[in-house]
Amino acid sequence: MMLKIRRCFSLLSLSLSALGLAGLGLQAHAQGYPNKPITMVMPYAAGGPGDTITRVYAGAMQKILGQQIVVDNTAGASGSIGTAKVARSNPDGYTLLMIHVSHATNLAMYKKLSYHPVKDFEPIGSATNGPMLIVARNGFPAKNLTEFVAYLKANGKKVNLAHAGVGSASHLCGLMLMSALNVQLNEIPYKGTGPALADLMGGQVDVLCDQTSGTVPSVKGEKIKAYAIAGKQRLPSLPDTPAISEVGVDNLDISISFGLYAPKGTPKPVLARLTAALQQSVADPEVRNRLDAMGISVVNVDKATPEALAAHLKNEIDILGGLLIKAGVEPN
Ligand code: MLT
């Protein structure tokens, strides 16, 4: 009996020392981190609002971390393909995910999601928050917001509404617009609103509700028309564009936050290094100015923390999943 207990203890002490060595290994790994380029996955197509935000942060954080950050646009299935890629990647700090509301909505939208947005990820911190803009192709037959609303109500499914897939920000905004106007438009999904915007400029689709980081430059370049901010306040960068609340539509008020994640199991010292680099980026005036010009707010430093991002994600999971199902969106 004694022999058995001694053997258990010896096994236990052996495993503890192994753990200790492993712990030393993790520390050493973190001390040398990063010693090679980092991949930041943006799970929507290049040229979209998420891609724009990701590239601003990748550019700022690589200067701080001293290693190149390569943006990887692995798009499709409302961001779940790129997200799954990060979930199954090595938890060593060299593969990160920049994502927004679809990290929450995909949990309700996909029956066979190969990852869990909370259990399979480590939050690093929130990065941005920003409004959405309702835009249309230049030839759209409405001179102002009042005529735009009347046209959608009168023409319904004859109007092609582009978005980036079920549960994406542009899809959520489109749903809220259709619900607010009590009208069903013809939905055209894309792998991101970058390609959707190209078709809007080409006149292949009629309307899009997208984040301002994807639309403000095209509006200013007169490549598309802006009809309204999807909320209650005008944008300083587009002072002549009304808020949709100005025509009595009060139940359409949406803003989109992006946050940075690493795969579950990434060593704590590595996560701390990434959070510190994110917080330095958030405080960087160049980052603030570039995003502010597109109507995007950089979060305050106290939001660029794992705790703040985890709380934000939980809130979105609790609220939005049910909202989509209630809106009659069929999970895939
Ligand atoms: C969306 O949710 O609509 C995406 O952010 C669009 C994109 O970034 O391409």
Boltz pocket constraint, residues with backbone or C-beta under 6 A from the ligand:
constraints:
  - pocket:
      binder: B
      contacts: [[A, 44], [A, 45], [A, 47], [A, 48], [A, 49], [A, 50], [A, 51], [A, 100], [A, 102], [A, 163], [A, 164], [A, 167], [A, 168], [A, 169], [A, 170], [A, 171], [A, 191], [A, 192], [A, 193], [A, 194], [A, 209]]
      max_distance: 6.0
